[in-house]
Amino acid sequence: MLLSATLSILGVTTGALAARVAALQVILIPVSVVSLGVAHYLAYRRAGPGQRRQRVVLWTATALSISFWLVPAMVR
């Protein structure tokens, strides 16, 4: 019973936070695009042998960002 009450409070809080952040989406998406662009430039400007893991993490972050950008468009 305590777990269900805790999860319901957490769900309401998360929903309220998501509604507030949705208004900032117009600003946050271009900022993240620029940040990912700079990260890709820095990762690929000189190819070193130890940068494979960095590139994998970068491409994973890029894929997650694109999916987060597309989800609100698909939900509407």
N, C-alpha and C positions, 0 to 999 in steps of 0.2 A: 504494500500500500504506500509506503514511504517512497519507494522507487518510482511508482507511477505519478505521484504528486510532484516529485523532483523533476521528472522528465517533462511533465506538462508545463511546469514553470519555466524550464529551460526552453521548451518549444515556443512559448509565448514571448519570451525575452529575445530569442533568436529571430522570430518573425518581426518584432518591433525594430530590432537592429537592421534587419534586411530592408525594411521599408525606409528607414532613414538613409541608408547607404545607396539605395536605388536613385535617390535624388542627385547623388554625386557621380552617378555613372557617366554622365556627359564629360566630366573632368577626368575621372579615373581611367577610362579606356584609352584616351590619347596619351596620358602619362605612362601607362603600362606599355603601349606600343613603342614610345620613344625609349623607354628603359630597356625593353627587349632588343630594340635595334642597336642600342649602344652595347649591350651585352654580346650580341652576335658579332658586332664589329671587333670588339676586344678579344673574343674567343678565336676568331678566324684571321686576325691581322697577321699574326706570325704563328705558324704551325709548329708546336713543340710536341715532343713525344709524350709528355705527361698530361696533355690536355684532353685526352679522350673522355675521362670521367666528367670533366667540366662541361664538355659539349653534350654529353648524354643528359646531364642534369638540366642544361639550358634548353635542349629540345623538349624535355619532359615539361618544363615550366611553360614553354611556348605552347605546347599542345593543351595543357590545362587552361592556360589563359584564353586560348581560342574557344575552348569548349565552354568556359564561363561566360564569354562574350555572346555566344550563340544561344545559350539556354533561355535567357529572357525573351529573345526573339521567337523561339519555338513555343514558349508557353503562352504567349499572347494570342 
